Amino acid sequence: MAKPLLAWMPVRLIHPILQGQMSVVDWLRRAPDFGVQAVEIYHAFLSEANLSQVKAELDALGLRVSQITCAPDFTNPDPAVRAAELDAMKRRVEWAAQLGADAVRTTAGMVHNNVDPNDAAKHAAECLIKLAEYAVPCGVYPCYENHYKDRLWTREDFSFLPERFLQIFELIEPTPVRVNFDFANPLMTGTDPVWLLKRVVHKVHHVHAGDRLPGEYQHSVLGEGAVPFQPLLQVLKAHGYAGYLSIEDGQPRGDDGFRQSLAFLQAQVNAIWNT
């Protein structure tokens, strides 16, 4: 049985890159030193101006792109805002196709005051389905995440609570929209991630392998938090999952912490997929 592939999502480097302390190319050139063969690219790292340079660097380094990680606000009550967010996501789908990625991570959107939750869920599902209609013919799947809060957002994600995540999931379940499942986010709400994964595993296309302690936003080195990696990975294996496990590298111990996370996850994958 084919094993999942590991990828690197450099959460701890998002602000340094966006603030100009490190370039996207400098970050990509570090990936081979860790032995990773794929990266996950945050949407704000990319632009029309640097896309060709990023593609050339990926090709030169032999790196694959697991997905482009985007954060549209599809729950916004203003239809003009939702239309603009959808147009922006279509451009990011085109970027993903150009970079060889078959997925874009998508959020539902932020929690907005005085908006009926049922209306917000309906708006998000409609936009996700419209995005899939555009993206899938391009070879790219929108992957809806059980998400907390984008680094550039001012509010929590509508999908932070599991009941809201599942409310939208049930609306998109019969459609081509897929799921980016985050291992660690359920721990912030006291939700069992294994239970949640079992509910959506048949739609999982990409995985965020993060770790944290219950109720804490700070990421941990993989294996040092409370995420139950073994049962989560066993659920994925039982369903034949062979996609990406992208390490959400937001832990505070820098490169050494990332190396430890990589070694932990690779050992877990080897142990489970080899038995």
Helices and strands as residue ranges (DSSP letters): E 5-9, G 11-13, H 14-18, H 24-34, E 38-42, G 43-45, H 51-61, E 64-69, H 79-99, E 103-106, H 117-135, G 136-138, E 141-145, G 158-160, H 162-172, E 178-182, G 185-189, H 193-200, G 201-203, E 204-209, H 229-238, E 244-248, H 254-273
